[in-house]
Amino acid sequence: LGVRTLAAAVVVTAGVVVVEGGGAGDPVGVALALGALACEVCFSLLAVPLLPTLGALRVSAYACVLAVPQLAVLGLVRQQVSGSPFLAVPDGAELAALTYLAVVVTAVAFLLWYSGLATIGPARAGLFAGLLPVAALVASVVLGFEEPTARSVVGTLVVGAGLVLGLAPARARRPLAHRLPWRA
């Protein structure tokens, strides 16, 4: 992990904090957020060694296939706890939503994410996680649920600055002898 990428991660994180605001945190919420973060880290880092051998398409397919038994177990637990049916036949709108979630939000998103991991590496790709709160803010504004504030605009700009810092190509360093002002 380069110093510049680490600095960019700090800037992106600071921007996310500004976008989201300080807020109040209770121990359960903080624990759940840390658990979600750990899952996201594992989602990427476990795929990194597989990408050169399997490629982004196969890793994405395996991730989707491995989710099925996990969801089946959760469905059975939910059935036992709440008494609701394990499987329900969706109506037309639900089927359209499920199809969108399965194809776009899952399969296509996994393929794009794993392609990005293979191309730019996990450290630099991880910087893009800072766009999630910004995208949520934009969606809330577009849908009329929220008004943009000075704080959210500043936070968005800080996230953008962190991305630019972390993703900009490294400058080639000339040897010290070529940088000395008295050298002709």
Secondary structure, DSSP 8 states (H G I E B T S, - for coil): --HHHHHHHHHHHHHHHHHH------HHHHHHHHHHHHHHHHHHHTTTTTHHHHHHHHHHHHHHHHHHHHHHHHHHHHHHHH---SS----HHHHHHHHHIIIIIIIIHHHHHHHHHHHH-HHHHHGGGGHHHHHHHHHHHHTTS----HHHHHHHHHHHHHHHHHHS-------HHHH-TT--
